[in-house]
């Protein structure tokens, strides 16, 4: 494994072959907003918040799945990227029913944090306000599809770490929904081990533990790196 | 079925071609592709057989063939020996059926294919055998020189020579993006993989109005299989998959027959042409998702997963199906290969112009007289395609635009009619070559409505994986919907343009990145139509139903 040198935000940094732009940036204290990425899980490049500019390339690259190259010049913050990121967060807020004041994850929500981080102060686009359901059939947990952002962290943690693959996605476009097993109520699932990892990794209030107050709904995420031997596995 | 006293034709079971034992003076080729079959071409075929037999024409053949091209005028019957094409030969239409039989007997009638511009302006490479051979008989394909190129490649050429020939031909991917085929093949060939490689034929054609791949698979499936085997030999793969949409049952059926027959004849399978090279092909049927035409989604679908794209790199050429190097080519690209190997790269690269060499099959649809399947050398102008080959607009309609490239493409206005149809010119005009759908629009078409149609398509077909495509296309659709209802403001048009740029820049795959194209290109050439909807609450084409302004104001749907 050899060491590569590159520039991120004008700073000379070094990283190992096969490491991603995101990894190297974070090692060097350069912040790149992410949502679907979670250390310890495979990366899917789906939320597009971490897109960065690479000099000499017209396309934007998702930092979480783009591996570094020798001499690469990466721009993490630019007016264009800031506008795109703000728009992505706006799209997520307008897609379903994200009403912070009545949410179990209020003040403990990555979507809320992102809105602050990217400076989203208002919506230019109308709310789509879909009629999404809540599945409270599981004895300990519940899922409120109104608050789901389809980051698929739960799908990956369930498949890759718990090994149960209870969660998956069905449907297309804005009709896409998380499902348990082949679309049966969560409580009827015979693959779910009730381990609760999905609840811990959910960035919003979509997956929640029953009987907990808002103040208690803090996620315990740092346990994940202890569960996996190494990070940065990509599919 | 044979009348007493007339000589017995060689053999004929129901639904099999009628071939006389002796020399053939004339033959009726009855189109059996999906378009004509939907107009009972099989009944036409039976009636023609009966009539030929009844007339005692013993030196006349009646053959089942694939697409004859002029799909709008079906059912079609061609008599190639006399250079004639009979259109609208409807089942039960005695006059039309007798007309064909009269022609076979030596009488006049039909269209002259040598002078009819629809036929005479075309150059057929991919469609060379369409309409000439029975797609369900491997013998027919072999009789016109089929599998000679494969035999030539595996017995007289090294894989490197095959790669060189394909590279020098200058052919580019016919699936839409136009990536140089030779380069793609060479990349896969150079990637070491002791565990094997794969060749995948992408037949997940889904652009609205496009049916090139379907027609090729229905009319000359062996040609595609031969192209795949040659590709396998060149890149070092022994296993191929054809991914076909479930919406093409006839193509699936004929392909299944073709694979069985080719394996039976020793043209596919182990030890092709007594060499150590073996190649087999399996069919995978799509479940109806447009996005599965995207190569990484297609691979996920073949592997049995959910058809969603993944970020590239790694490209399938490095890590594709089951993580092995995989060559993915479109049906049309692979169908061009036998001719390139058989006749040589120089012959192929003499067709076309500039960086766009060879021929391209287009499905001509919309407001045009000769709706159907055509193959032209690249570099012809839009005007030649729409007016000479297509015969112009029906009923003297006025030309407004032509759309290429499906939901990722754009609309070209009248001022671009003299533009050459090649990869670079189309990209410059804000469209793409795409897989080959070409939709002609007359002045009764509202361009905002067209943009809305394609956005609705993208919104529905978005796989839902990445945020910009999933939510962005939905929001753009809603904005376009408001414009077509006369509710939108200029600010909302600004929002639409800003969203278009963002979705193009940040989407994960080509479907999302290309989805704003219909909006951007119609805004570029037909901005006045958008402004008429917004400022004057009028749809200039009279298509969109404007909502009364007062009622909308009262309902709070518009800003005062």
Interface residues (C-beta under 8 A of the other chain):
Chain A: X44 X45 X46 X47 X48 X51 X60 X62 X65 X66 X67 X80 X83 X84 X87 X88 X91 X92 X94 X95 X124 X125 X126 X128 X149 X150 X168 X169 X171 X172 X173 X174 X175 X176 X235
Chain B: X289 X291 X306 X310 X311 X313 X459 X460 X461 X462 X463 X464 X465 X466 X467 X468 X470 X471 X472 X473 X474 X475 X478 X495 X498 X499 X502 X505 X506 X507 X508
